[in-house]
Amino acid sequence: MNAFRELLSAGRVTHVPGVHDPLSATLAVHAGHRAVYLARAAVSAVLMGRPDVDYVPATQIADRAATLRPVLGGVPLLADAGIGFSDEREAVWTALSYERAGISGIVVPRMFDAPGDLAVIARTTAYAVGGLDAVVADCRAYAAAGADAVLPAGVHAAADLARLRDALPGVPLVLSRTEAGAAAPVLSDAELAALGVRLVLHPLAALLAAVRAASRTYRAIAQDGTADTVDRMPWAAFTALSEPPSPDAGYVPAGLDT
């Protein structure tokens, strides 16, 4: 079975952090994550220095995903759809390129018949315009078209999630805790699982943390001529990243949590 379908069929919540290069993917694997996520905004930020570029071709996402595959060690990769899903024939070609790049699941803004074994998470942004009724209608249509799960962007309140769960029996829900939007109420994993949520995505948390740390380092060097005042990973811990991670979930090799 596709690894993401296994996570979606489990009765628990899995947190899926965003990664953006082989080093960040290595850190996520060492931290014990069971899945990782390559967001379109992360690809834009890393390749172009701008996180707000809407036109990110699917080929760029697939190319970036291919660089992550060697370090993931079988940990499944979820990725955003890029430009390349505008019609059915184009979507088939793009989906096949995603599979060849090692992507197991895809987040799409519209449904299509995915070839191969890609898990499809269909995303709707209807909440901002049409409210929860429009979200329910979209998600029902996506589920009927064969989506493995639905991502109702902007829906985070327990009452709204409960209505979605009741309207979509057996359809897994996926949430995105992105810093690009307003802060959402944080429900416990137990509460989310009871509401039908199976995946929680954290698309940019690690990237923004890395950018903040890098910014402080560059400023320190410019102002003080040294980065000694900035908290950094020890060199020995950095080189330890070449060691294979432990199979024990959540295990962090000595020094990697410093």
Backbone torsions as a table, in degrees:
resi	resn	phi	psi	omega
1	MET	NA	144.3	174.5
2	ASN	-54.0	136.3	-174.1
3	ALA	-60.9	-35.6	179.4
4	PHE	-73.0	-32.7	176.7
5	ARG	-66.2	-32.9	175.5
6	GLU	-63.6	-43.6	178.6
7	LEU	-65.5	-38.7	-179.2
8	LEU	-70.1	-26.5	-179.3
9	SER	-88.5	-9.5	178.7
10	ALA	-74.1	156.5	-178.9
11	GLY	-91.3	29.3	-177.5
12	ARG	-137.5	171.1	178.0
13	VAL	-95.2	133.5	173.8
14	THR	-113.9	126.4	176.4
15	HIS	-88.3	129.2	-174.4
16	VAL	-118.5	105.6	-177.9
17	PRO	-81.1	152.6	174.8
18	GLY	-77.2	142.5	172.6
19	VAL	-127.1	160.0	-176.0
20	HIS	-139.8	-8.2	177.2
21	ASP	-159.6	173.0	-178.4
22	PRO	-59.5	-33.5	-179.1
23	LEU	-68.1	-45.3	178.6
24	SER	-65.9	-35.5	177.4
25	ALA	-65.8	-38.4	177.4
26	THR	-62.1	-43.5	178.7
27	LEU	-62.2	-41.4	179.6
28	ALA	-64.0	-41.1	178.9
29	VAL	-65.4	-44.2	178.8
30	HIS	-62.6	-29.3	179.3
31	ALA	-76.9	-9.4	175.8
32	GLY	95.8	14.2	-179.0
33	HIS	-69.5	145.0	-177.7
34	ARG	-92.5	-6.8	178.1
35	ALA	-163.7	155.6	178.2
36	VAL	-136.3	166.4	-169.6
37	TYR	-134.5	130.3	175.6
38	LEU	-108.0	105.1	-176.6
39	ALA	-88.7	149.3	178.2
40	ARG	-59.2	-40.8	-179.7
41	ALA	-64.1	-33.8	178.4
42	ALA	-68.6	-42.0	177.5
43	VAL	-62.2	-43.4	178.4
44	SER	-60.5	-44.3	-178.1
45	ALA	-64.6	-42.9	-175.7
46	VAL	-74.1	-39.9	-174.8
47	LEU	-86.4	-28.4	-175.2
48	MET	-123.0	-4.5	-178.4
49	GLY	71.9	14.2	-178.9
50	ARG	-137.8	117.3	-178.3
51	PRO	-81.2	-5.1	-172.2
52	ASP	-107.6	21.1	179.2
53	VAL	-85.2	114.5	-178.3
54	ASP	-73.7	-32.0	-175.3
55	TYR	-86.1	87.0	175.4
56	VAL	-116.3	108.4	-177.4
57	PRO	-63.4	146.4	177.8
58	ALA	-60.6	-28.0	178.5
59	THR	-62.9	-35.5	178.1
60	GLN	-68.3	-38.8	178.1
61	ILE	-66.7	-43.0	178.9
62	ALA	-63.8	-41.2	179.0
63	ASP	-62.6	-42.9	179.1
64	ARG	-65.8	-40.3	179.2
65	ALA	-61.4	-37.8	-179.0
66	ALA	-63.0	-28.6	177.9
67	THR	-75.9	-19.6	-179.4
68	LEU	-85.4	-28.9	-171.7
69	ARG	-53.2	-43.5	-176.6
70	PRO	-63.9	-25.3	-176.1
71	VAL	-98.7	-8.3	-176.1
72	LEU	-78.0	-23.4	176.7
73	GLY	58.5	36.4	179.1
74	GLY	92.2	-8.4	175.8
75	VAL	-66.0	125.5	-173.7
76	PRO	-69.3	146.8	-177.8
77	LEU	-113.9	126.9	173.5
78	LEU	-102.3	142.2	-178.7
79	ALA	-140.5	151.2	173.8
80	ASP	-72.6	153.2	168.9
81	ALA	-76.1	137.4	173.2
82	GLY	-104.5	-168.3	175.5
83	ILE	-65.0	119.9	-176.2
84	GLY	150.3	13.8	179.9
85	PHE	-128.2	33.4	-174.1
86	SER	-79.9	-22.8	175.3
87	ASP	-145.2	170.5	-172.0
88	GLU	-62.4	-44.4	-178.5
89	ARG	-65.9	-41.6	177.5
90	GLU	-64.4	-39.1	-179.4
91	ALA	-64.3	-39.3	179.3
92	VAL	-63.1	-47.1	179.6
93	TRP	-60.1	-45.8	-178.0
94	THR	-65.8	-41.4	179.8
95	ALA	-61.8	-39.5	177.9
96	LEU	-65.2	-37.8	177.6
97	SER	-67.2	-33.2	176.4
98	TYR	-65.2	-44.5	179.3
99	GLU	-62.1	-42.8	179.4
100	ARG	-63.7	-27.7	179.4
101	ALA	-81.0	-4.5	178.0
102	GLY	96.7	12.8	178.8
103	ILE	-83.0	132.0	-178.7
104	SER	-99.3	-27.3	-178.1
105	GLY	-142.2	155.1	-174.7
106	ILE	-137.7	139.9	175.0
107	VAL	-100.4	119.6	-174.0
108	VAL	-123.1	149.7	177.9
109	PRO	-85.6	-4.9	177.6
110	ARG	-153.8	157.1	-177.3
111	MET	-84.8	146.3	172.3
112	PHE	-150.8	163.7	177.7
113	ASP	-81.9	102.4	-177.4
114	ALA	-76.0	128.9	175.7
115	PRO	-75.7	168.5	176.7
116	GLY	66.4	-141.8	-172.9
117	ASP	-119.0	23.2	178.8
118	LEU	-64.9	131.3	170.0
119	ALA	-81.3	137.4	-175.1
120	VAL	-114.8	122.2	173.0
121	ILE	-108.3	114.8	-176.8
122	ALA	-92.2	128.0	-175.2
123	ARG	-106.3	134.2	174.2
124	THR	-121.1	139.2	176.6
125	THR	-109.6	20.8	-173.9
126	ALA	-68.7	-18.9	-174.5
127	TYR	-60.2	-39.4	-176.3
128	ALA	-66.2	-25.2	-176.2
129	VAL	-107.8	-46.6	-173.3
130	GLY	-108.8	-0.5	179.2
131	GLY	75.4	-167.9	-173.4
132	LEU	-67.9	-32.3	178.4
133	ASP	-59.4	-42.5	179.3
134	ALA	-67.0	-36.1	178.1
135	VAL	-64.2	-45.7	179.5
136	VAL	-59.4	-43.4	-179.7
137	ALA	-62.7	-45.6	178.9
138	ASP	-61.5	-47.3	-175.9
139	CYS	-65.7	-36.3	175.8
140	ARG	-62.8	-42.0	179.7
141	ALA	-65.7	-41.5	179.2
142	TYR	-63.5	-44.9	-179.9
143	ALA	-63.2	-40.9	178.8
144	ALA	-64.6	-29.6	-179.3
145	ALA	-83.2	-4.4	174.6
146	GLY	109.5	10.8	178.2
147	ALA	-61.9	141.0	177.3
148	ASP	-77.2	-25.1	179.2
149	ALA	-161.8	166.9	178.6
150	VAL	-126.7	146.7	178.4
151	LEU	-119.6	102.2	-179.2
152	PRO	-87.6	90.6	-176.0
153	ALA	-58.1	132.7	177.9
154	GLY	89.8	-9.8	-179.5
155	VAL	-95.4	116.2	-178.1
156	HIS	-138.3	-21.5	-177.0
157	ALA	-67.5	144.3	-177.4
158	ALA	-59.2	-40.8	-178.1
159	ALA	-64.7	-41.2	178.8
160	ASP	-67.5	-41.0	178.2
161	LEU	-64.7	-36.6	178.8
162	ALA	-64.8	-39.3	178.3
163	ARG	-66.6	-40.2	177.1
164	LEU	-62.4	-45.2	178.8
165	ARG	-57.0	-44.3	-177.8
166	ASP	-70.5	-30.9	-179.5
167	ALA	-80.7	-18.7	-175.9
168	LEU	-127.8	64.4	-176.3
169	PRO	-58.3	127.6	176.8
170	GLY	83.8	-2.0	-179.7
171	VAL	-95.9	118.1	-179.6
172	PRO	-66.1	142.5	177.3
173	LEU	-104.2	144.3	177.3
174	VAL	-124.3	132.7	177.8
175	LEU	-113.1	152.7	176.4
176	SER	-121.4	117.7	175.8
177	ARG	-96.8	75.1	-177.0
178	THR	-95.2	140.8	177.3
179	GLU	-73.1	-7.5	-179.9
180	ALA	-73.2	-16.6	179.9
181	GLY	-114.3	-175.5	179.0
182	ALA	-68.3	151.6	179.0
183	ALA	-61.2	133.3	-177.6
184	ALA	-101.5	151.6	174.7
185	PRO	-61.4	135.1	-177.4
186	VAL	-95.0	110.0	176.0
187	LEU	-95.0	152.9	178.4
188	SER	-69.1	160.5	178.5
189	ASP	-60.8	-36.5	178.9
190	ALA	-64.2	-41.4	178.6
191	GLU	-65.6	-44.1	-180.0
192	LEU	-63.0	-42.5	179.6
193	ALA	-61.0	-40.4	179.1
194	ALA	-66.6	-24.5	179.9
195	LEU	-90.0	4.0	176.5
196	GLY	93.9	4.7	179.6
197	VAL	-79.9	133.6	-179.0
198	ARG	-119.0	-28.8	176.1
199	LEU	-129.1	140.0	171.1
200	VAL	-122.5	118.4	-177.6
201	LEU	-91.9	141.9	176.1
202	HIS	-125.0	77.4	-165.6
203	PRO	-62.8	-41.0	-168.3
204	LEU	-123.2	4.2	-174.6
205	ALA	-57.3	-50.0	-177.6
206	ALA	-69.0	-38.7	-179.8
207	LEU	-63.9	-44.8	179.8
208	LEU	-66.0	-36.3	176.2
209	ALA	-64.5	-41.3	179.4
210	ALA	-66.1	-40.4	179.7
211	VAL	-65.6	-41.2	177.4
212	ARG	-61.3	-45.4	-180.0
213	ALA	-63.2	-42.5	179.5
214	ALA	-65.2	-40.4	179.2
215	SER	-61.2	-43.6	178.6
216	ARG	-64.2	-37.5	179.8
217	THR	-65.5	-46.7	-179.5
218	TYR	-63.6	-38.4	178.6
219	ARG	-66.4	-39.8	179.5
220	ALA	-63.3	-42.4	179.1
221	ILE	-64.9	-40.9	-179.5
222	ALA	-66.7	-38.9	-174.7
223	GLN	-88.2	-37.2	-171.7
224	ASP	-113.7	-11.4	-177.9
225	GLY	77.0	9.5	179.4
226	THR	-157.6	153.4	176.3
227	ALA	-106.3	16.9	-175.7
228	ASP	-62.7	-23.2	-178.6
229	THR	-84.5	-6.4	-176.5
230	VAL	-96.6	133.8	178.3
231	ASP	-68.3	124.9	-177.7
232	ARG	-136.6	158.5	174.8
233	MET	-69.4	133.5	177.0
234	PRO	-61.2	148.9	-178.7
235	TRP	-58.2	-39.0	-179.4
236	ALA	-63.9	-37.8	178.1
237	ALA	-69.0	-37.3	178.5
238	PHE	-62.1	-45.7	179.8
239	THR	-69.1	-22.5	179.0
240	ALA	-69.8	-12.5	178.6
241	LEU	-64.3	-19.1	177.9
242	SER	-74.3	-12.2	178.1
243	GLU	-77.9	143.3	177.5
244	PRO	-65.9	141.7	179.5
245	PRO	-69.5	158.2	176.6
246	SER	-71.7	147.0	175.6
247	PRO	-69.5	-12.0	179.5
248	ASP	-75.2	121.4	-179.2
249	ALA	-60.5	133.9	176.4
250	GLY	86.8	-4.9	179.7
251	TYR	-73.4	134.5	176.8
252	VAL	-122.1	120.9	180.0
253	PRO	-56.2	153.2	-177.0
254	ALA	-53.8	128.1	175.8
255	GLY	94.5	-19.5	-176.7
256	LEU	-77.1	-11.6	177.7
257	ASP	-99.0	11.3	-179.9
258	THR	-101.5	NA	NA
